Amino acid sequence: MSVKLDSKIPSGSVDTKWKNHKFNMKLVNPANKRKHSVIVIGTGLAGASAAASLGELGYKVKAFCVHESPRRAHSVAAQGGINAAKNYQNDGDSVYRLFYDTVKGGDFRAREANVYRLAEVSVNIIDQAVAQGVPLAREYGGLLSNRSFGGAQVSRTFYARGQTGQQLLLGAYSSMMRQVDLGTVELYTRREMLDLVVVDGKARGVIIRNLLTGEIESYTADAVVLASGGYSNVFYLSTNAMACAVTAAWKAHKKGAFFANPCYTQIHPTCIPVHGENQSKLTLMSESLRNDGRVWVSKIKGDKRHANEIPENERDYYLERVYPSFGNLAPRDVASRQAKYRVDEGHGVNGGEQAVYLDFKDSINRLGEDKIAERYGNLFQMYDKITGENPYKMPMRIYPAPHYTMGGLWVDYNLESTIPGLFVAGEANFSDHGANRLGASALMQGLADGYFVLPYTIGNYLANTNLAKVDVNNDAFKHGKNEVETELKKFLSTKGSRSAESMHKELGRIMWDNCGMGRNKEGLTSAITKIQKLREEFHNNINVPGEANGLNPELEKAGRVADFIELGELMCRDALVREESCGGHFREEHQVDGEAKRDDEKFCHVAAWEWNGSANKEQTRHTEQLTFENVKLATRSYK
Amino acid sequence: MGNAKNNINLHLKVWRQKNNQTPGEFKTYEAKEVSPDASFLEMLDAVNESLVKKNEEPILFDHDCREGICGSCGFMINGNAHGPQKGTTVCQLHMRHFNDGETLTLEPWRAQAFPILKDLTVDRTALDRIIKAGGYISVNTGNAQDANALPISKPNADEAFMSATCIGCGACVASCKNASAALFTSAKITHLSLLPQGQVEREQRALDMVSQMDVEGFGACTSTGTCSASCPKEISLINIATMNREFLKATLNKKEEASGGDMA
C-alpha cells in the first residue's frame, strides 16, 4: 500500500486550474515536434480527435484500429447527443452548472478538477464540430437546436437526429484522414494491440497483431495514447459493438497501469429486451426518447392485457410518481433500478416479462406523428426492424442493459496513467463520470480528451522527459513479441471442446447475475469462485480452429475473452470491497428506500488496482482520496 | 413476444474463399431451428458455432455494431445487397422475413476496387482513400468560431445531414453493374457543398474526390439508380446529380486557372 497516487491536480480555484495549468506546462517548439512520435490505439471519438489534433501540431502519429476503417469505431453508434454548456437556450445553463450536474450525476465519485475542465472545454467541442461540417440539428432561424437529457433541468444537448455519434465521429475521422493525406498521421487498420512495451519505466511502444496476415508487429514511440473504449462486453450481452474489448487496456494494466473503479458500470434503462438464447447483442433506444416518451407499467401484477387495452388509470407512470421534479428524465442508474424493481415486483409487460413500456402516445397526440418522426425517426425504424412492432401504434418495450463503463485505467489530471508516457482517453480511462455517467456526456468527454486535453499534456510530457532512443530490436520489444506469440500458440494448440463464444456467454451470465444492477456479498463471493473456475476451464478446454496466419476471428475472440475473464474477477472484487452504494454500483446491503446509500466516511475515494504479476495473485488495491471543495457532498436526490 | 411464428430451417449456399490468392467456391450449410426474432447475423453465428464445434473454420463476414450504423456488415443475399428488405443493413435484417425451407445464396460484394479478403469479407479501404483525397473541411483544432456565429438554413442543414448519414458500407458499389462509387462519393461532396464551412475548398474537393474514385478502379455512373435502391440509408440519387454539377463547375473554373486566364 506504499504507492501514492498523485492526481497532479493544479492549485488554485477550480475555475482557474486548467487555464493556469495550460500556461505552466512546457511547450515543444514546432521544429522539435516532428522529431517526436506518438502512437494512438483506437480511432473512435477520443482516438481520432487525438490523432488529428496531434498531427496538426506536427507530431509524427501512428494510429491503429481493429476495424477495416477508423469510421467503424463504436462511437459511431452513439445516438442521442452531446452536452455543452453553451446556454444558447437562455435557460440558466453555465459551465458551473454542467460541472455541478456531472459531479452530482456521478454520485460524488469523480474528481472535481477534471469534471470542471470537461465542462469548460465542452463549448469548444461544439464550435469545432460545426467548423468541420458536422450537421447538428438546427432551428428555422438557422441556429443550433438543443434537447434535454437525464439528470439535468436545462436543455444543453446538441444532436444530429438519432445519429449524433456517427456525425461527430465522421467529423473527427475526416480531420484525421486529412492528416493522413498530409503525412502527419500514419493509419494502420485491422490491427489489434496485444501488448504495451515499457522501457526504462516509460511507455515506448506496442506489440500489434496484423489481423489480416496474422503477423506480430512492433512499433516504437515517445508516448502512447490508449483510446480503446470500454468493457461492457464483459457482460456478453451489452449495447457495445461486437469487437469492443478490454484487451488493449488490460494488457497495459498487466504492464503496470492501475485499473480504477472497475465495478462502476452503467446499465442503461432503455434497451430493446432480450429475445432469446442466440442473441448476440442488445440495442439501445436513446435516452433522448425520454424527452417525449413516458415510462410505465400496469398497476396490476401479472397483467396480460395488450398495452393499448390497459386504461390510463391502471397505468403506473412510476418515474413521474417517484421523482416528480425530474420525472422521465431521471438519470440512468436511477431509472434502471426502478425498472428492475417494477419487474421484480411482477409488473413487467405481458404478465411479467423483463420489460417495461416507453410510450409516445401523449407526445404524438400533442405534436403529431411528423414531429416525433423528425426527432426520432431512425430510432423508431430500428425498433420496428428488430421487434416487428410499430412504436407509433403501440408503446416500445424496453429493459436495462449494460451500456458504458465509468471505470477504466487510472489517470492523473494530465490523463497520464501510472506508467509514464502512457496516456488514456475517452471511455478507456476512469476520469470524469464517477459512479454514473449522465446521458450525452460520453461524446463530450471523448472529444474533450482528444481535441483539447491531450495535445497540451502530451507536449508537456515530451518537453519534460529525457527519452533515450529505442528500436524494435530492444529486449523489451523482443520479449513482448515473444509473449504474444506464445499466448496465441497456446490458444491454438489447446484443442479442447469449447468455443470462446460459449465461455464468453457463461462469463456474461455470471457477471449479469452477480455484478449487474444489484450486487451483494454472497453473490459476488460466489461469482469470484465461478470465474476462477471458468478461467481454468478456458485455458484447458478452449478450442480455436484455424491457424495463426491470416484472418482468424476465433483466435481474436479467444484473446479477448481470456482478458474479459480476468477483468470480470477484478470487477467482482472491487464491488465486494466497496461496501456502499453509489451511482451504478448498487450494493443491496446499502440502501434507503431503494435508493443508493453512500458511505463517504469510508469510501469517498477512487480504488485503483495494481496487477501483481499473475492472474493467480490477488491484485493490490490503492486509493486516491476525493475532496469536494465546490459541490457539497450530499445525498443525491431527483425527487 | 413479436410474432408467434415458429422456428424455421434454411439451406445456405455460401461463398468460401481462403484468401485473395486462392479460388473460392460455394459450399452448402443448413441453418436449423432459426428463431424468427433472430437477426440474419445471429442466424449465421449459430451456423458458425456449429462449425467451430466440428473444428472447422467459421464463415467470415465483417460486422460490428449490429445496429445498422457502423457500416461494417454487408454481403449479397440472393443477389440483393444486404438482402431483400429496403433500407436495411444485413445486421438489422430479421429472420421473420424468411420462410421455412428457403435456399439463400450468400456472396461477398463483387467489385474490382473491393478485393476479396476471405469468404464474405472484402477490402473497402478504397472508400477511405476517397475521403482522404478531400472529404473534409480543413480546420485545425482550436480554429473554430462560435458555433452559432454562422447560421445555416434548416433545409440546407437537413439536406446536408441526409447526405452525411452514409455509412460507407459499399452496398452501392456492389449492386451497381459498373461497380461505381458515385453514390458514396457524391454523398460526401453534397454534404460539404451545402454548408457555408465547406465553400472554400468546394471545387478542389470535387476534383480530388472524383479523381481518386477513378484511380481506385471504380466504374462510371450510368444513372441506373440501383445504388440508391439498395442503399440501407436510402441516400438519394440527387447526390450524384449534385456531384456531376460540382465536378463540371470545378473543371470549367480550373481550366481558366490553368491557362492563366483571369476573366475579371
Interface residues (C-beta under 8 A of the other chain):
Chain A: S49 A52 S53 E56 H67 E68 S69 P70 R71 R72 A73 H74 V76 A77 K86 Y88 N124 I126 D127 Q128 A129 V130 A131 Q132 G133 P135 L136 A137 R138 E139 Y140 G141 G142 L143 L144 A160 R161 Q163 G165 Q166 Q167 L170 Y173 S174 S175 M177 R178 V180 D181 L187 T189 L212 A241 M242 A243 H275 G276 N278 Q279 S280 K281 T283 L284 N350 E353 Q381 M382 K385 I386 T387 G388 E389 R397 Y451 F452 P455 K495 S499 E501 S502 N543 P545 G546 G550 L551 N552 P553 E554
Chain B: M1 G2 N3 K18 N19 S35 D37 A38 S39 L41 E42 M43 D45 A46 E49 L51 V52 K53 N55 E56 E57 P58 L60 D62 H63 D64 C65 R66 E67 G68 I69 C70 G71 S72 Q85 G87 T88 Q92 L93 H94 R96 L117 K118 T121 D123 R124 T125 L127 D128 I131 K132 A133 G134 G135 Y136 I137 S138 V139 N140 T141 G142 N143 A144 Q145 D146 A147 N148 L150 P151 I152 S153 K154 A157 D158 A160 F161 A164 T165 I167 G168 H191 L192 L195 Q197 G198
